[in-house]
Amino acid sequence: MKLILKSAVPNLGEAGDVVSVKAGFGRNFLLPQGLAYEASASNMKRLEEERARAEERSRRDYLEARRRASQFAGMSLTFKARAGEDGKLFGSVTNADVADRANGTGTLDFELDKRTVILDEPLKALGSFQVKVRLHAEVEAEIQVYVERDQG
């Protein structure tokens, strides 16, 4: 019996895979559980159309991420913070702070989400840092972040 999996099934396959199973397993488990549907000609055609749409959507997302990444070229952000004599901050600069400052520059035509700003840990010292922004699984950009002593 040929079936198309709707979702991943351990030891059988991933969603969208066409699998051959014994008739009892398909009729008594996969179909009633909603894990698969019959591999008829119309369903196979629908599967191919879904794959084509997903591929096109993925390509569009990638191109959009590349366009957005180009907006970070040459971008630098400066933060003023109170710090001790040894250069350690009395607070920290977080990924949310970087996203807010980048959105406030007015140079981006989209809203930068704090979850896309990659910091292993908040910046807790004075200095210059390269901060990565992951816009897509295959697209990253960098922002130069300067943390300077607040003279106030």
C-alpha positions in Angstrom: 0.0 0.0 0.0 1.5 3.4 -1.0 0.8 6.3 1.3 2.0 10.0 1.6 3.1 10.9 5.1 1.5 14.0 6.6 4.0 14.2 9.4 7.2 12.4 10.4 6.8 8.8 11.6 9.8 7.2 13.4 11.5 4.5 11.4 9.3 5.2 8.3 9.9 8.7 6.9 9.4 12.5 7.0 6.4 14.6 6.1 5.8 14.5 2.3 7.6 11.2 1.8 5.8 8.5 -0.3 6.2 5.2 1.5 5.1 1.6 0.9 3.7 -0.1 3.9 1.7 -3.3 4.6 -2.0 -2.8 4.1 -2.9 -3.5 7.7 -0.4 -1.0 9.1 -1.7 1.7 6.7 -5.4 1.0 7.2 -5.3 0.3 11.0 -2.7 2.9 12.2 -1.5 5.5 9.7 -4.8 6.5 8.1 -6.9 6.5 11.3 -4.2 8.5 13.2 -4.1 11.1 10.5 -0.4 10.5 9.8 -0.8 9.7 6.1 -3.2 9.9 3.2 -3.5 7.7 0.1 -1.0 8.1 -2.7 -3.5 8.5 -5.5 -2.7 10.4 -8.7 -4.5 13.6 -7.5 -2.8 13.5 -4.1 0.6 13.0 -5.8 0.0 16.0 -8.0 -1.1 18.1 -4.9 2.1 17.0 -3.1 4.3 18.2 -6.0 2.4 21.5 -6.1 2.9 22.0 -2.3 6.6 21.2 -2.7 6.9 23.7 -5.5 5.1 26.4 -3.5 7.3 25.7 -0.4 10.5 25.9 -2.6 9.4 29.2 -4.1 8.5 30.6 -0.6 11.9 29.5 0.7 13.7 31.2 -2.3 11.7 34.4 -1.7 12.5 34.4 2.0 16.2 33.9 1.2 16.2 36.8 -1.3 14.4 39.1 1.2 16.9 38.2 3.9 19.8 39.1 1.6 18.1 42.4 0.7 17.6 43.2 4.4 21.2 42.2 5.2 22.5 44.8 2.7 20.9 47.5 4.9 23.3 46.6 7.7 26.4 47.4 5.6 28.5 50.0 7.4 26.0 50.3 10.3 27.4 51.1 13.7 25.7 51.8 17.0 27.1 53.6 19.9 25.9 53.1 23.5 26.8 55.3 26.4 26.9 53.5 29.7 28.2 54.0 33.2 31.3 52.0 34.0 33.7 51.4 36.8 37.4 52.2 36.6 38.2 48.7 35.3 35.9 49.2 32.3 33.1 47.0 33.5 29.6 48.3 33.0 27.2 48.9 35.9 24.6 47.3 33.6 24.8 45.6 30.3 23.9 46.0 26.6 21.5 43.3 25.6 20.2 42.0 22.2 17.0 43.9 22.9 19.0 47.2 23.3 20.8 46.6 20.0 17.5 45.8 18.2 15.8 48.9 19.7 18.7 51.2 18.7 18.9 49.7 15.2 15.2 50.2 14.7 15.5 53.8 16.0 18.1 54.8 13.4 15.5 55.1 10.7 17.7 53.4 8.1 15.9 50.0 8.2 12.7 49.5 6.2 11.7 46.6 8.5 11.4 46.0 12.3 14.4 44.2 13.6 13.4 41.5 16.1 15.5 41.1 19.2 15.6 37.3 18.7 17.5 37.8 15.4 20.3 39.6 17.2 22.9 37.0 18.3 24.7 37.7 21.5 26.2 34.8 23.5 25.9 37.0 26.6 25.1 40.7 27.1 27.9 43.1 26.6 29.3 44.1 30.0 32.5 46.0 29.2 33.6 49.1 27.3 34.9 48.6 23.8 34.0 47.7 20.3 32.1 44.6 19.4 30.9 42.8 16.2 27.3 41.7 16.7 25.7 39.2 14.4 22.2 39.4 13.1 20.7 36.2 11.7 18.0 37.1 9.2 17.7 33.6 7.6 19.2 30.2 8.2 21.8 31.1 5.5 22.0 34.9 5.8 23.8 36.8 8.6 24.8 40.4 8.9 27.1 42.2 11.3 26.6 45.5 13.2 29.6 47.3 14.8 28.6 48.2 18.4 30.6 50.6 20.4 30.1 50.8 24.2 31.6 54.1 25.5 31.8 55.5 29.0 29.0 57.9 29.9 30.6 61.1 31.2 27.4 62.1 33.0 
